[in-house]
Amino acid sequence: MKVHSKRIVLPQTNELDIVNITDRIQMEVDEAGVKEGMANVFVVGSTGAVTIMEYEPGLVNDMKTALESLVPQDRDYDHHKMWHDGNGHSHIRSALLGPSICVPITGSALYLGTWQQIVYIELDNKPRERALKISVFGE
């Protein structure tokens, strides 16, 4: 079994930026030379998330609205009392969405539906430069 692992750094993002990283992950699959297997994408940090969604402007806006509705920024979170950093909502949003995804690889390509893209979502309330750990494994 081949295993390919790389740490990549995303450009600085701001709260609720949603970045399509599908092509970047496919580049790692190509570099790994894996025809059949899995690609795992993991966010290094507790206030970012990765998921799969249709990456189009309307849905990107809807996702931002949904996150604000489900976990409002202006609520008084206990986390704020401990760290005074105002990002309790960021941690909760990250925990709900999750820090990683695993996508099948078939025929040397990410096995995604027509409208599925892999996205990184910045959830912290201050600008961040984020690292992702990409692990590709298979034959």
The first five atom37 places (N, CA, C, CB, O) and aatype in JSON, in Angstrom:
{
  "aatype": [12, 11, 19, 8, 15, 11, 1, 9, 19, 10, 14, 5, 16, 2, 6, 10, 3, 9, 19, 2, 9, 16, 3, 1, 9, 5, 12, 6, 19, 3, 6, 0, 7, 19, 11, 6, 7, 12, 0, 2, 19, 13, 19, 19, 7, 15, 16, 7, 0, 19, 16, 9, 12, 6, 18, 6, 14, 7, 10, 19, 2, 3, 12, 11, 16, 0, 10, 6, 15, 10, 19, 14, 5, 3, 1, 3, 18, 3, 8, 8, 11, 12, 17, 8, 3, 7, 2, 7, 8, 15, 8, 9, 1, 15, 0, 10, 10, 7, 14, 15, 9, 4, 19, 14, 9, 16, 7, 15, 0, 10, 18, 10, 7, 16, 17, 5, 5, 9, 19, 18, 9, 6, 10, 3, 2, 11, 14, 1, 6, 1, 0, 10, 11, 9, 15, 19, 13, 7, 6],
  "atom_mask": [
    [1, 1, 1, 1, 1],
    [1, 1, 1, 1, 1],
    [1, 1, 1, 1, 1],
    [1, 1, 1, 1, 1],
    [1, 1, 1, 1, 1],
    [1, 1, 1, 1, 1],
    [1, 1, 1, 1, 1],
    [1, 1, 1, 1, 1],
    [1, 1, 1, 1, 1],
    [1, 1, 1, 1, 1],
    [1, 1, 1, 1, 1],
    [1, 1, 1, 1, 1],
    [1, 1, 1, 1, 1],
    [1, 1, 1, 1, 1],
    [1, 1, 1, 1, 1],
    [1, 1, 1, 1, 1],
    [1, 1, 1, 1, 1],
    [1, 1, 1, 1, 1],
    [1, 1, 1, 1, 1],
    [1, 1, 1, 1, 1],
    [1, 1, 1, 1, 1],
    [1, 1, 1, 1, 1],
    [1, 1, 1, 1, 1],
    [1, 1, 1, 1, 1],
    [1, 1, 1, 1, 1],
    [1, 1, 1, 1, 1],
    [1, 1, 1, 1, 1],
    [1, 1, 1, 1, 1],
    [1, 1, 1, 1, 1],
    [1, 1, 1, 1, 1],
    [1, 1, 1, 1, 1],
    [1, 1, 1, 1, 1],
    [1, 1, 1, 0, 1],
    [1, 1, 1, 1, 1],
    [1, 1, 1, 1, 1],
    [1, 1, 1, 1, 1],
    [1, 1, 1, 0, 1],
    [1, 1, 1, 1, 1],
    [1, 1, 1, 1, 1],
    [1, 1, 1, 1, 1],
    [1, 1, 1, 1, 1],
    [1, 1, 1, 1, 1],
    [1, 1, 1, 1, 1],
    [1, 1, 1, 1, 1],
    [1, 1, 1, 0, 1],
    [1, 1, 1, 1, 1],
    [1, 1, 1, 1, 1],
    [1, 1, 1, 0, 1],
    [1, 1, 1, 1, 1],
    [1, 1, 1, 1, 1],
    [1, 1, 1, 1, 1],
    [1, 1, 1, 1, 1],
    [1, 1, 1, 1, 1],
    [1, 1, 1, 1, 1],
    [1, 1, 1, 1, 1],
    [1, 1, 1, 1, 1],
    [1, 1, 1, 1, 1],
    [1, 1, 1, 0, 1],
    [1, 1, 1, 1, 1],
    [1, 1, 1, 1, 1],
    [1, 1, 1, 1, 1],
    [1, 1, 1, 1, 1],
    [1, 1, 1, 1, 1],
    [1, 1, 1, 1, 1],
    [1, 1, 1, 1, 1],
    [1, 1, 1, 1, 1],
    [1, 1, 1, 1, 1],
    [1, 1, 1, 1, 1],
    [1, 1, 1, 1, 1],
    [1, 1, 1, 1, 1],
    [1, 1, 1, 1, 1],
    [1, 1, 1, 1, 1],
    [1, 1, 1, 1, 1],
    [1, 1, 1, 1, 1],
    [1, 1, 1, 1, 1],
    [1, 1, 1, 1, 1],
    [1, 1, 1, 1, 1],
    [1, 1, 1, 1, 1],
    [1, 1, 1, 1, 1],
    [1, 1, 1, 1, 1],
    [1, 1, 1, 1, 1],
    [1, 1, 1, 1, 1],
    [1, 1, 1, 1, 1],
    [1, 1, 1, 1, 1],
    [1, 1, 1, 1, 1],
    [1, 1, 1, 0, 1],
    [1, 1, 1, 1, 1],
    [1, 1, 1, 0, 1],
    [1, 1, 1, 1, 1],
    [1, 1, 1, 1, 1],
    [1, 1, 1, 1, 1],
    [1, 1, 1, 1, 1],
    [1, 1, 1, 1, 1],
    [1, 1, 1, 1, 1],
    [1, 1, 1, 1, 1],
    [1, 1, 1, 1, 1],
    [1, 1, 1, 1, 1],
    [1, 1, 1, 0, 1],
    [1, 1, 1, 1, 1],
    [1, 1, 1, 1, 1],
    [1, 1, 1, 1, 1],
    [1, 1, 1, 1, 1],
    [1, 1, 1, 1, 1],
    [1, 1, 1, 1, 1],
    [1, 1, 1, 1, 1],
    [1, 1, 1, 1, 1],
    [1, 1, 1, 0, 1],
    [1, 1, 1, 1, 1],
    [1, 1, 1, 1, 1],
    [1, 1, 1, 1, 1],
    [1, 1, 1, 1, 1],
    [1, 1, 1, 1, 1],
    [1, 1, 1, 0, 1],
    [1, 1, 1, 1, 1],
    [1, 1, 1, 1, 1],
    [1, 1, 1, 1, 1],
    [1, 1, 1, 1, 1],
    [1, 1, 1, 1, 1],
    [1, 1, 1, 1, 1],
    [1, 1, 1, 1, 1],
    [1, 1, 1, 1, 1],
    [1, 1, 1, 1, 1],
    [1, 1, 1, 1, 1],
    [1, 1, 1, 1, 1],
    [1, 1, 1, 1, 1],
    [1, 1, 1, 1, 1],
    [1, 1, 1, 1, 1],
    [1, 1, 1, 1, 1],
    [1, 1, 1, 1, 1],
    [1, 1, 1, 1, 1],
    [1, 1, 1, 1, 1],
    [1, 1, 1, 1, 1],
    [1, 1, 1, 1, 1],
    [1, 1, 1, 1, 1],
    [1, 1, 1, 1, 1],
    [1, 1, 1, 1, 1],
    [1, 1, 1, 1, 1],
    [1, 1, 1, 0, 1],
    [1, 1, 1, 1, 1]
  ],
  "atom_positions": [
    [[0.85, -1.18, 0.0], [0.0, 0.0, 0.0], [0.89, 1.25, 0.0], [-0.96, 0.0, 1.23], [1.86, 1.34, 0.75]],
    [[0.54, 2.19, -0.86], [1.24, 3.47, -0.9], [0.63, 4.39, 0.16], [1.15, 4.12, -2.32], [-0.58, 4.38, 0.39]],
    [[1.48, 5.18, 0.78], [1.03, 6.22, 1.71], [1.76, 7.5, 1.36], [1.28, 5.8, 3.21], [2.99, 7.54, 1.28]],
    [[0.99, 8.55, 1.17], [1.55, 9.87, 0.84], [0.94, 10.85, 1.83], [1.24, 10.29, -0.67], [-0.28, 10.89, 2.0]],
    [[1.78, 11.63, 2.48], [1.31, 12.56, 3.49], [1.98, 13.91, 3.28], [1.58, 12.02, 4.92], [3.19, 13.98, 3.05]],
    [[1.19, 14.97, 3.37], [1.76, 16.3, 3.19], [1.0, 17.31, 4.03], [1.73, 16.72, 1.7], [-0.22, 17.22, 4.21]],
    [[1.74, 18.26, 4.55], [1.16, 19.41, 5.26], [1.11, 20.55, 4.26], [1.99, 19.79, 6.56], [2.14, 20.93, 3.68]],
    [[-0.07, 21.11, 4.06], [-0.19, 22.27, 3.17], [-0.71, 23.45, 3.98], [-1.13, 21.97, 1.96], [-1.46, 23.28, 4.94]],
    [[-0.3, 24.64, 3.6], [-0.72, 25.84, 4.29], [-1.62, 26.64, 3.37], [0.5, 26.69, 4.75], [-1.27, 26.91, 2.22]],
    [[-2.78, 27.01, 3.88], [-3.73, 27.84, 3.12], [-3.4, 29.31, 3.33], [-5.2, 27.54, 3.53], [-2.89, 29.67, 4.39]],
    [[-3.69, 30.15, 2.37], [-3.53, 31.6, 2.58], [-4.42, 32.05, 3.74], [-3.87, 32.39, 1.29], [-5.39, 31.38, 4.09]],
    [[-4.09, 33.19, 4.3], [-4.86, 33.71, 5.43], [-6.34, 33.81, 5.09], [-4.33, 35.08, 5.85], [-6.72, 34.28, 4.02]],
    [[-7.17, 33.37, 6.03], [-8.61, 33.42, 5.86], [-9.23, 34.2, 7.02], [-9.21, 31.99, 5.79], [-8.63, 34.35, 8.08]],
    [[-10.43, 34.68, 6.78], [-11.2, 35.4, 7.79], [-12.43, 34.6, 8.16], [-11.6, 36.81, 7.28], [-12.8, 33.65, 7.46]],
    [[-13.07, 34.97, 9.25], [-14.22, 34.23, 9.75], [-15.27, 34.03, 8.66], [-14.84, 34.95, 10.93], [-15.68, 34.97, 7.97]],
    [[-15.7, 32.78, 8.52], [-16.71, 32.31, 7.58], [-16.27, 32.37, 6.11], [-17.95, 33.12, 7.74], [-17.1, 32.29, 5.21]],
    [[-14.97, 32.51, 5.88], [-14.48, 32.29, 4.53], [-14.64, 30.8, 4.22], [-12.97, 32.75, 4.37], [-14.33, 29.95, 5.05]],
    [[-15.12, 30.5, 3.03], [-15.28, 29.12, 2.59], [-14.45, 28.98, 1.32], [-16.81, 28.76, 2.34], [-14.69, 29.65, 0.31]],
    [[-13.46, 28.07, 1.39], [-12.47, 27.94, 0.33], [-12.58, 26.57, -0.32], [-11.04, 28.17, 0.88], [-12.51, 25.54, 0.37]],
    [[-12.75, 26.55, -1.63], [-12.79, 25.28, -2.37], [-11.36, 24.75, -2.48], [-13.44, 25.48, -3.79], [-10.51, 25.37, -3.11]],
    [[-11.12, 23.58, -1.87], [-9.78, 22.99, -1.89], [-9.73, 21.69, -2.69], [-9.29, 22.74, -0.48], [-8.75, 20.95, -2.61]],
    [[-10.77, 21.41, -3.45], [-10.86, 20.15, -4.2], [-9.65, 19.95, -5.11], [-12.14, 20.12, -5.02], [-9.03, 18.89, -5.09]],
    [[-9.32, 20.94, -5.92], [-8.21, 20.8, -6.86], [-6.89, 20.56, -6.13], [-8.1, 22.04, -7.74], [-6.04, 19.8, -6.6]],
    [[-6.72, 21.22, -4.98], [-5.48, 21.06, -4.21], [-5.37, 19.63, -3.67], [-5.43, 22.08, -3.04], [-4.28, 19.06, -3.65]],
    [[-6.48, 19.06, -3.24], [-6.47, 17.69, -2.74], [-6.23, 16.72, -3.89], [-7.8, 17.35, -2.01], [-5.49, 15.74, -3.74]],
    [[-6.83, 16.97, -5.04], [-6.59, 16.13, -6.22], [-5.12, 16.16, -6.62], [-7.47, 16.58, -7.4], [-4.58, 15.15, -7.07]],
    [[-4.47, 17.3, -6.47], [-3.03, 17.38, -6.76], [-2.24, 16.41, -5.9], [-2.51, 18.81, -6.54], [-1.28, 15.79, -6.37]],
    [[-2.63, 16.26, -4.64], [-1.94, 15.33, -3.74], [-2.22, 13.88, -4.14], [-2.37, 15.57, -2.28], [-1.34, 13.02, -4.03]],
    [[-3.42, 13.61, -4.61], [-3.75, 12.27, -5.12], [-2.88, 11.96, -6.33], [-5.26, 12.16, -5.49], [-2.33, 10.87, -6.44]],
    [[-2.76, 12.93, -7.23], [-1.92, 12.76, -8.41], [-0.46, 12.5, -8.02], [-2.01, 14.0, -9.32], [0.18, 11.59, -8.54]],
    [[0.04, 13.31, -7.09], [1.43, 13.15, -6.64], [1.66, 11.79, -5.98], [1.8, 14.28, -5.68], [2.73, 11.21, -6.11]],
    [[0.65, 11.3, -5.27], [0.78, 10.01, -4.58], [0.8, 8.84, -5.55], [-0.35, 9.83, -3.58], [1.37, 7.79, -5.26]],
    [[0.17, 9.01, -6.7], [0.09, 7.92, -7.67], [-0.84, 6.8, -7.24], [0.0, 0.0, 0.0], [-0.68, 5.66, -7.67]],
    [[-1.8, 7.12, -6.41], [-2.77, 6.13, -5.94], [-3.94, 6.05, -6.92], [-3.27, 6.48, -4.5], [-4.53, 7.07, -7.27]],
    [[-4.27, 4.83, -7.36], [-5.39, 4.63, -8.28], [-6.68, 4.3, -7.54], [-5.06, 3.51, -9.26], [-7.76, 4.76, -7.93]],
    [[-6.57, 3.51, -6.48], [-7.73, 3.12, -5.67], [-7.34, 3.27, -4.2], [-8.2, 1.64, -5.98], [-6.33, 2.72, -3.76]],
    [[-8.12, 4.03, -3.45], [-7.79, 4.22, -2.05], [-8.64, 5.29, -1.4], [0.0, 0.0, 0.0], [-9.83, 5.43, -1.68]],
    [[-8.0, 6.05, -0.51], [-8.7, 7.08, 0.25], [-7.8, 8.31, 0.4], [-9.13, 6.56, 1.64], [-6.57, 8.2, 0.43]],
    [[-8.44, 9.46, 0.48], [-7.73, 10.71, 0.8], [-8.38, 11.28, 2.05], [-7.8, 11.74, -0.4], [-9.59, 11.48, 2.11]],
    [[-7.55, 11.53, 3.05], [-8.03, 12.14, 4.29], [-7.52, 13.57, 4.36], [-7.56, 11.32, 5.54], [-6.35, 13.84, 4.09]],
    [[-8.41, 14.48, 4.73], [-8.06, 15.89, 4.89], [-8.37, 16.27, 6.33], [-8.85, 16.8, 3.86], [-9.49, 16.1, 6.8]],
    [[-7.36, 16.78, 7.04], [-7.5, 17.1, 8.45], [-7.05, 18.54, 8.7], [-6.69, 16.12, 9.32], [-5.97, 18.94, 8.26]],
    [[-7.88, 19.31, 9.41], [-7.55, 20.69, 9.78], [-6.73, 20.66, 11.06], [-8.84, 21.57, 9.96], [-7.13, 20.05, 12.05]],
    [[-5.59, 21.33, 11.04], [-4.79, 21.46, 12.24], [-5.27, 22.73, 12.95], [-3.23, 21.53, 11.91], [-4.94, 23.84, 12.55]],
    [[-6.05, 22.55, 13.99], [-6.62, 23.68, 14.73], [-8.05, 23.39, 15.12], [0.0, 0.0, 0.0], [-8.74, 22.61, 14.46]],
    [[-8.51, 24.02, 16.19], [-9.84, 23.71, 16.74], [-10.91, 24.73, 16.37], [-9.76, 23.62, 18.23], [-12.0, 24.71, 16.92]],
    [[-10.59, 25.63, 15.42], [-11.61, 26.59, 14.99], [-11.7, 26.67, 13.46], [-11.3, 27.98, 15.55], [-12.02, 27.72, 12.9]],
    [[-11.42, 25.55, 12.82], [-11.6, 25.43, 11.38], [-12.29, 24.11, 11.1], [0.0, 0.0, 0.0], [-12.37, 23.26, 11.98]],
    [[-12.8, 23.93, 9.89], [-13.5, 22.7, 9.55], [-13.35, 22.39, 8.06], [-14.99, 22.8, 9.92], [-13.09, 23.29, 7.26]],
    [[-13.52, 21.13, 7.72], [-13.61, 20.72, 6.33], [-14.9, 19.94, 6.15], [-12.37, 19.88, 5.89], [-15.34, 19.21, 7.05]],
    [[-15.48, 20.1, 4.99], [-16.7, 19.37, 4.67], [-16.82, 19.29, 3.15], [-17.96, 20.06, 5.29], [-15.96, 19.76, 2.42]],
    [[-17.9, 18.68, 2.71], [-18.2, 18.58, 1.28], [-19.53, 19.27, 1.05], [-18.23, 17.09, 0.79], [-20.5, 19.03, 1.77]],
    [[-19.57, 20.13, 0.04], [-20.8, 20.83, -0.3], [-20.71, 21.27, -1.75], [-21.05, 22.06, 0.64], [-19.64, 21.2, -2.37]],
    [[-21.81, 21.72, -2.29], [-21.78, 22.34, -3.61], [-21.23, 23.75, -3.42], [-23.22, 22.37, -4.27], [-21.8, 24.56, -2.69]],
    [[-20.13, 24.03, -4.08], [-19.47, 25.32, -3.92], [-20.0, 26.28, -4.97], [-17.93, 25.18, -4.04], [-19.45, 26.41, -6.06]],
    [[-21.08, 26.96, -4.62], [-21.66, 27.99, -5.5], [-22.09, 29.14, -4.61], [-22.88, 27.43, -6.35], [-22.44, 28.91, -3.45]],
    [[-22.08, 30.37, -5.12], [-22.28, 31.55, -4.28], [-23.53, 31.51, -3.4], [-22.34, 32.75, -5.13], [-23.47, 31.92, -2.23]],
    [[-24.65, 31.04, -3.93], [-25.87, 31.0, -3.13], [-25.74, 30.09, -1.93], [0.0, 0.0, 0.0], [-26.12, 30.46, -0.82]],
    [[-25.2, 28.89, -2.15], [-25.06, 27.94, -1.05], [-23.97, 28.38, -0.07], [-24.74, 26.55, -1.59], [-24.09, 28.15, 1.13]],
    [[-22.92, 29.01, -0.57], [-21.89, 29.55, 0.32], [-22.53, 30.56, 1.27], [-20.74, 30.21, -0.5], [-22.27, 30.51, 2.48]],
    [[-23.35, 31.46, 0.76], [-24.05, 32.43, 1.62], [-25.02, 31.73, 2.56], [-24.8, 33.45, 0.77], [-25.13, 32.11, 3.73]],
    [[-25.74, 30.73, 2.06], [-26.68, 29.99, 2.91], [-25.95, 29.29, 4.07], [-27.44, 28.95, 2.08], [-26.47, 29.25, 5.18]],
    [[-24.77, 28.75, 3.8], [-24.0, 28.08, 4.85], [-23.61, 29.07, 5.94], [-22.74, 27.42, 4.25], [-23.71, 28.76, 7.13]],
    [[-23.18, 30.26, 5.53], [-22.82, 31.29, 6.51], [-24.02, 31.69, 7.36], [-22.24, 32.53, 5.79], [-23.91, 31.84, 8.57]],
    [[-25.16, 31.85, 6.72], [-26.38, 32.21, 7.43], [-26.8, 31.1, 8.39], [-27.52, 32.5, 6.42], [-27.2, 31.37, 9.52]],
    [[-26.7, 29.86, 7.94], [-27.08, 28.72, 8.79], [-26.17, 28.63, 10.01], [-27.01, 27.41, 7.98], [-26.65, 28.39, 11.11]],
    [[-24.88, 28.81, 9.82], [-23.95, 28.74, 10.96], [-24.24, 29.83, 11.98], [-22.5, 28.85, 10.48], [-24.21, 29.58, 13.18]],
    [[-24.52, 31.03, 11.5], [-24.85, 32.13, 12.41], [-26.17, 31.87, 13.13], [-24.92, 33.46, 11.65], [-26.32, 32.23, 14.3]],
    [[-27.11, 31.26, 12.45], [-28.41, 30.96, 13.06], [-28.29, 29.84, 14.11], [-29.42, 30.55, 11.97], [-28.86, 29.94, 15.19]],
    [[-27.55, 28.79, 13.76], [-27.4, 27.65, 14.68], [-26.53, 27.96, 15.88], [-26.82, 26.47, 13.93], [-26.83, 27.55, 17.0]],
    [[-25.44, 28.68, 15.65], [-24.48, 28.99, 16.71], [-24.13, 30.48, 16.59], [-23.19, 28.08, 16.62], [-23.11, 30.83, 16.0]],
    [[-24.97, 31.35, 17.16], [-24.76, 32.79, 17.0], [-23.47, 33.28, 17.66], [-25.94, 33.54, 17.59], [-23.07, 32.79, 18.72]],
    [[-22.84, 34.22, 17.02], [-21.59, 34.78, 17.52], [-21.8, 35.6, 18.79], [-20.93, 35.63, 16.46], [-20.94, 35.62, 19.66]],
    [[-22.94, 36.27, 18.9], [-23.15, 37.25, 19.98], [-23.7, 36.66, 21.28], [-24.07, 38.31, 19.51], [-24.11, 37.41, 22.17]],
    [[-23.72, 35.36, 21.41], [-24.17, 34.71, 22.64], [-23.05, 34.75, 23.68], [-24.61, 33.24, 22.37], [-21.88, 34.85, 23.32]],
    [[-23.4, 34.66, 24.95], [-22.41, 34.65, 26.03], [-21.98, 33.2, 26.3], [-22.99, 35.32, 27.33], [-22.69, 32.45, 26.97]],
    [[-20.82, 32.82, 25.77], [-20.32, 31.45, 25.92], [-19.4, 31.35, 27.13], [-19.58, 31.0, 24.64], [-18.64, 32.28, 27.41]],
    [[-19.47, 30.23, 27.84], [-18.59, 30.01, 28.99], [-17.12, 30.05, 28.58], [-18.92, 28.68, 29.65], [-16.27, 30.44, 29.38]],
    [[-16.83, 29.64, 27.37], [-15.45, 29.67, 26.87], [-14.85, 31.08, 26.98], [-15.41, 29.2, 25.4], [-13.66, 31.23, 27.27]],
    [[-15.67, 32.1, 26.77], [-15.19, 33.48, 26.84], [-14.72, 33.83, 28.24], [-16.3, 34.45, 26.4], [-13.77, 34.59, 28.41]],
    [[-15.38, 33.27, 29.25], [-15.0, 33.55, 30.64], [-13.62, 32.99, 30.95], [-16.05, 32.97, 31.61], [-12.89, 33.55, 31.76]],
    [[-13.27, 31.89, 30.31], [-11.97, 31.26, 30.56], [-10.85, 31.97, 29.82], [-12.02, 29.79, 30.15], [-9.8, 32.25, 30.4]],
    [[-11.07, 32.26, 28.52], [-9.97, 32.76, 27.67], [-10.14, 34.21, 27.21], [-9.84, 31.88, 26.46], [-9.17, 34.81, 26.75]],
    [[-11.33, 34.77, 27.33], [-11.58, 36.17, 26.95], [-11.21, 36.47, 25.49], [-10.8, 37.1, 27.87], [-10.77, 37.57, 25.17]],
    [[-11.4, 35.46, 24.63], [-11.04, 35.65, 23.22], [-12.24, 35.76, 22.29], [-10.17, 34.51, 22.77], [-12.07, 35.97, 21.09]],
    [[-13.43, 35.63, 22.84], [-14.64, 35.85, 22.04], [-14.91, 34.83, 20.95], [0.0, 0.0, 0.0], [-15.7, 35.11, 20.05]],
    [[-14.27, 33.65, 21.01], [-14.47, 32.7, 19.92], [-15.11, 31.38, 20.36], [-13.16, 32.42, 19.25], [-14.87, 30.34, 19.75]],
    [[-15.9, 31.42, 21.41], [-16.61, 30.21, 21.83], [-17.47, 29.65, 20.71], [0.0, 0.0, 0.0], [-17.53, 28.43, 20.53]],
    [[-18.13, 30.53, 19.97], [-18.95, 30.08, 18.84], [-18.11, 29.37, 17.78], [-19.68, 31.28, 18.21], [-18.58, 28.44, 17.14]],
    [[-16.88, 29.82, 17.6], [-15.98, 29.22, 16.6], [-15.68, 27.77, 16.93], [-14.68, 30.02, 16.51], [-15.69, 26.91, 16.05]],
    [[-15.41, 27.5, 18.19], [-15.12, 26.13, 18.63], [-16.33, 25.22, 18.48], [-14.65, 26.14, 20.09], [-16.19, 24.07, 18.07]],
    [[-17.5, 25.72, 18.8], [-18.71, 24.91, 18.68], [-19.02, 24.61, 17.21], [-19.92, 25.62, 19.34], [-19.33, 23.48, 16.86]],
    [[-18.92, 25.62, 16.36], [-19.15, 25.41, 14.93], [-18.17, 24.38, 14.37], [-19.01, 26.74, 14.17], [-18.56, 23.51, 13.59]],
    [[-16.92, 24.48, 14.78], [-15.91, 23.53, 14.31], [-16.23, 22.11, 14.76], [-14.53, 23.94, 14.82], [-16.11, 21.16, 13.98]],
    [[-16.64, 21.97, 16.02], [-16.97, 20.64, 16.53], [-18.17, 20.05, 15.79], [-17.26, 20.7, 18.04], [-18.22, 18.84, 15.56]],
    [[-19.14, 20.88, 15.43], [-20.33, 20.39, 14.71], [-20.0, 19.97, 13.28], [-21.4, 21.47, 14.69], [-20.5, 18.95, 12.81]],
    [[-19.17, 20.74, 12.6], [-18.82, 20.43, 11.22], [-17.74, 19.35, 11.13], [-18.34, 21.68, 10.5], [-17.8, 18.48, 10.26]],
    [[-16.78, 19.41, 12.02], [-15.73, 18.39, 12.08], [-14.42, 18.83, 11.46], [0.0, 0.0, 0.0], [-14.39, 19.65, 10.55]],
    [[-13.32, 18.26, 11.99], [-11.99, 18.65, 11.53], [-11.47, 17.85, 10.34], [-11.04, 18.53, 12.65], [-10.41, 18.17, 9.8]],
    [[-12.19, 16.8, 9.92], [-11.63, 15.98, 8.85], [-12.72, 15.31, 8.02], [-10.69, 14.92, 9.43], [-13.87, 15.17, 8.44]],
    [[-12.3, 14.91, 6.82], [-13.15, 14.09, 5.95], [-12.26, 13.07, 5.27], [-13.91, 14.97, 4.89], [-11.05, 13.25, 5.16]],
    [[-12.87, 12.01, 4.81], [-12.18, 10.97, 4.07], [-12.96, 10.75, 2.78], [-12.04, 9.64, 4.91], [-14.16, 10.49, 2.81]],
    [[-12.27, 10.85, 1.64], [-12.92, 10.75, 0.34], [-12.32, 9.56, -0.43], [-12.77, 12.08, -0.47], [-11.09, 9.45, -0.5]],
    [[-13.15, 8.7, -0.99], [-12.62, 7.58, -1.79], [-11.9, 8.09, -3.04], [-13.76, 6.63, -2.18], [-12.21, 9.15, -3.57]],
    [[-10.94, 7.3, -3.47], [-10.23, 7.54, -4.73], [-10.52, 6.36, -5.64], [-8.67, 7.73, -4.5], [-10.32, 5.21, -5.24]],
    [[-10.97, 6.64, -6.84], [-11.25, 5.6, -7.84], [-10.7, 6.08, -9.17], [-12.78, 5.29, -7.93], [-10.97, 7.21, -9.59]],
    [[-9.96, 5.23, -9.85], [-9.38, 5.62, -11.14], [-8.47, 6.83, -11.03], [0.0, 0.0, 0.0], [-8.44, 7.66, -11.94]],
    [[-7.73, 6.94, -9.94], [-6.78, 8.02, -9.67], [-7.43, 9.38, -9.44], [-5.82, 8.14, -10.83], [-6.76, 10.41, -9.46]],
    [[-8.74, 9.38, -9.2], [-9.45, 10.65, -8.99], [-10.3, 10.57, -7.72], [-10.34, 10.98, -10.2], [-10.79, 9.51, -7.34]],
    [[-10.47, 11.73, -7.08], [-11.39, 11.8, -5.95], [-12.77, 11.38, -6.42], [-11.42, 13.25, -5.33], [-13.25, 11.85, -7.46]],
    [[-13.41, 10.5, -5.68], [-14.71, 9.97, -6.07], [-15.8, 10.87, -5.51], [-14.88, 8.5, -5.58], [-16.38, 10.59, -4.46]],
    [[-16.08, 11.96, -6.23], [-17.05, 12.96, -5.83], [-18.16, 13.06, -6.86], [-16.38, 14.33, -5.62], [-17.94, 12.83, -8.05]],
    [[-19.35, 13.4, -6.4], [-20.46, 13.63, -7.31], [-20.26, 14.93, -8.07], [0.0, 0.0, 0.0], [-19.39, 15.74, -7.73]],
    [[-21.06, 15.13, -9.09], [-20.94, 16.3, -9.95], [-20.9, 17.6, -9.18], [-22.07, 16.33, -10.93], [-20.12, 18.5, -9.53]],
    [[-21.71, 17.73, -8.16], [-21.83, 19.0, -7.45], [-21.11, 18.98, -6.1], [-23.28, 19.34, -7.24], [-21.31, 19.88, -5.29]],
    [[-20.3, 17.98, -5.85], [-19.58, 17.9, -4.58], [-18.18, 18.47, -4.7], [-19.51, 16.45, -4.1], [-17.41, 18.09, -5.58]],
    [[-17.87, 19.4, -3.81], [-16.52, 19.93, -3.71], [-16.08, 19.86, -2.24], [-16.44, 21.4, -4.25], [-16.91, 19.95, -1.33]],
    [[-14.78, 19.7, -2.04], [-14.22, 19.71, -0.7], [-13.92, 21.16, -0.35], [-12.92, 18.81, -0.6], [-13.26, 21.87, -1.11]],
    [[-14.4, 21.6, 0.82], [-14.19, 22.99, 1.21], [-13.59, 23.07, 2.61], [-15.51, 23.77, 1.16], [-13.84, 22.23, 3.48]],
    [[-12.79, 24.1, 2.79], [-12.3, 24.47, 4.12], [-13.14, 25.66, 4.57], [-10.76, 24.82, 4.11], [-13.38, 26.58, 3.78]],
    [[-13.59, 25.65, 5.82], [-14.37, 26.76, 6.37], [-13.62, 27.33, 7.58], [-15.81, 26.31, 6.78], [-13.36, 26.62, 8.55]],
    [[-13.28, 28.61, 7.49], [-12.65, 29.3, 8.62], [-13.74, 29.73, 9.59], [-11.81, 30.52, 8.15], [-14.72, 30.36, 9.2]],
    [[-13.56, 29.38, 10.85], [-14.59, 29.66, 11.84], [-14.11, 30.59, 12.96], [-15.09, 28.37, 12.43], [-14.92, 31.03, 13.77]],
    [[-12.82, 30.88, 13.01], [-12.32, 31.73, 14.09], [-12.68, 33.18, 13.82], [-10.79, 31.59, 14.24], [-12.92, 33.59, 12.69]],
    [[-12.72, 33.96, 14.9], [-13.12, 35.36, 14.78], [-11.95, 36.29, 14.48], [-13.81, 35.81, 16.05], [-12.11, 37.51, 14.45]],
    [[-10.78, 35.73, 14.26], [-9.64, 36.53, 13.83], [-8.96, 35.86, 12.64], [-8.64, 36.74, 14.99], [-9.02, 34.64, 12.51]],
    [[-8.31, 36.63, 11.78], [-7.67, 36.04, 10.6], [-6.67, 34.95, 10.98], [-6.96, 37.13, 9.78], [-5.96, 35.06, 11.99]],
    [[-6.62, 33.91, 10.17], [-5.74, 32.76, 10.43], [-5.07, 32.3, 9.14], [-6.53, 31.6, 11.07], [-5.65, 32.38, 8.06]],
    [[-3.86, 31.82, 9.28], [-3.21, 31.06, 8.22], [-3.3, 29.62, 8.69], [-1.68, 31.53, 7.96], [-2.79, 29.29, 9.76]],
    [[-3.93, 28.75, 7.92], [-4.23, 27.39, 8.36], [-3.4, 26.35, 7.66], [-5.67, 27.1, 8.14], [-3.04, 26.46, 6.49]],
    [[-3.1, 25.31, 8.43], [-2.43, 24.14, 7.88], [-3.43, 23.0, 7.8], [-1.2, 23.73, 8.75], [-4.28, 22.82, 8.68]],
    [[-3.33, 22.24, 6.72], [-4.1, 21.02, 6.55], [-3.12, 19.87, 6.41], [-5.06, 21.11, 5.31], [-2.06, 20.02, 5.8]],
    [[-3.47, 18.73, 6.96], [-2.68, 17.51, 6.79], [-3.45, 16.65, 5.81], [-2.42, 16.75, 8.16], [-4.59, 16.26, 6.07]],
    [[-2.82, 16.35, 4.68], [-3.43, 15.53, 3.64], [-2.74, 14.17, 3.67], [-3.33, 16.2, 2.23], [-1.52, 14.09, 3.57]],
    [[-3.52, 13.11, 3.81], [-2.98, 11.75, 3.78], [-3.7, 10.98, 2.69], [-3.13, 11.05, 5.17], [-4.92, 10.86, 2.7]],
    [[-2.91, 10.46, 1.75], [-3.46, 9.67, 0.63], [-2.88, 8.27, 0.77], [-3.1, 10.32, -0.79], [-1.67, 8.1, 0.91]],
    [[-3.76, 7.28, 0.74], [-3.26, 5.91, 0.86], [-4.07, 4.99, -0.02], [-3.32, 5.43, 2.33], [-5.26, 5.21, -0.26]],
    [[-3.4, 3.95, -0.49], [-4.07, 2.98, -1.36], [-3.08, 2.36, -2.32], [0.0, 0.0, 0.0], [-1.87, 2.4, -2.1]],
    [[-3.61, 1.78, -3.39], [-2.78, 1.09, -4.4], [-2.86, 1.81, -5.74], [-3.24, -0.39, -4.57], [-2.24, 1.39, -6.71]]
  ]
}
